[in-house]
Amino acid sequence: MIPAPTIALVEVEKASTRGRVSLIEGSFLMGDKRYRFSGIVVMTLGGPSVGISLAEKSEEELKRSGLTQKQIDEIVAEVQRRIVEGDFRMVGEVEFVEDK
């Protein structure tokens, strides 16, 4: 098992927000490659809850690089943690959608 590279940067490129829920799209830089994800952020009384999914192509690339599913799950958890803690860069605009 090879060690997973360190995540250098997490970026959120798009956010669509309605009330306490935001749908996000972004990427993270690991090694010399960028991997894409989409996710949901829900604001709760205890702070934000974040769930992301890797883009299919990104997950396939990580598997081909020799990472195990456990390592990939740890990478996803690290990206989610960084978003919760505000350790990411917002590079796109936030769209606020009105409830009808």
C-alpha positions as CSV (number, residue, x, y, z in Angstrom):
1,M,0.0,0.0,0.0
2,I,1.4,3.4,-1.0
3,P,1.0,6.4,1.2
4,A,-1.6,8.9,0.1
5,P,-0.2,12.2,-0.9
6,T,-1.0,15.3,1.1
7,I,-3.8,17.6,0.0
8,A,-2.3,20.9,-0.9
9,L,-5.4,23.0,-1.6
10,V,-9.2,22.7,-1.5
11,E,-11.2,25.1,-3.7
12,V,-15.0,25.6,-4.0
13,E,-15.8,26.8,-7.5
14,K,-19.6,27.0,-7.3
15,A,-22.1,27.2,-4.6
16,S,-25.9,27.4,-4.9
17,T,-27.5,28.3,-1.6
18,R,-31.2,28.1,-0.6
19,G,-31.9,28.7,3.1
20,R,-29.5,26.6,5.2
21,V,-28.5,24.3,2.4
22,S,-25.7,24.9,-0.2
23,L,-24.9,22.6,-3.1
24,I,-21.2,22.9,-4.0
25,E,-18.8,21.9,-6.7
26,G,-15.1,22.1,-6.3
27,S,-11.7,20.5,-6.6
28,F,-8.6,19.7,-4.5
29,L,-5.0,19.6,-5.5
30,M,-3.0,16.5,-4.4
31,G,0.5,16.0,-5.8
32,D,0.4,17.5,-9.3
33,K,-3.2,16.6,-10.0
34,R,-6.6,18.2,-9.4
35,Y,-9.5,16.0,-8.4
36,R,-13.2,17.2,-8.7
37,F,-16.0,16.7,-6.2
38,S,-19.6,17.8,-5.6
39,G,-21.4,18.0,-2.3
40,I,-23.9,19.5,0.1
41,V,-23.4,21.7,3.1
42,V,-26.2,22.0,5.7
43,M,-26.0,24.7,8.4
44,T,-27.1,23.3,11.7
45,L,-27.2,24.6,15.3
46,G,-23.9,22.7,15.9
47,G,-22.2,24.1,12.8
48,P,-22.1,23.0,9.2
49,S,-22.4,19.4,8.1
50,V,-20.6,18.6,4.8
51,G,-20.9,15.6,2.6
52,I,-19.0,15.3,-0.7
53,S,-18.7,12.8,-3.5
54,L,-15.8,12.5,-5.8
55,A,-16.4,12.8,-9.5
56,E,-16.4,9.4,-11.1
57,K,-13.3,10.2,-13.2
58,S,-11.5,11.5,-10.1
59,E,-12.2,8.4,-8.1
60,E,-11.1,6.2,-10.9
61,E,-7.8,8.1,-11.2
62,L,-7.2,7.8,-7.5
63,K,-7.8,4.0,-7.7
64,R,-5.5,3.7,-10.7
65,S,-2.7,5.5,-8.8
66,G,-2.7,2.6,-6.3
67,L,-4.7,4.0,-3.4
68,T,-7.0,1.7,-1.5
69,Q,-10.7,2.5,-0.9
70,K,-9.8,3.2,2.7
71,Q,-7.2,5.8,1.6
72,I,-9.7,7.4,-0.8
73,D,-12.3,7.5,2.0
74,E,-9.7,9.2,4.2
75,I,-9.0,11.8,1.5
76,V,-12.8,12.5,1.2
77,A,-13.0,12.9,5.0
78,E,-10.0,15.3,4.9
79,V,-11.6,17.5,2.2
80,Q,-14.9,17.6,4.2
81,R,-13.1,18.5,7.4
82,R,-11.3,21.4,5.6
83,I,-14.6,22.7,4.3
84,V,-16.2,22.5,7.8
85,E,-13.2,24.3,9.3
86,G,-13.1,27.0,6.6
87,D,-9.7,25.8,5.3
88,F,-10.6,26.2,1.6
89,R,-10.5,28.9,-1.0
90,M,-13.8,30.2,-2.7
91,V,-12.9,30.8,-6.3
92,G,-16.4,31.1,-7.8
93,E,-19.5,32.9,-6.9
94,V,-22.2,32.0,-4.5
95,E,-25.7,31.9,-6.0
96,F,-28.6,32.6,-3.6
97,V,-31.8,30.9,-4.6
98,E,-35.0,32.3,-3.3
99,D,-37.7,30.0,-1.9
100,K,-41.0,30.2,-3.8
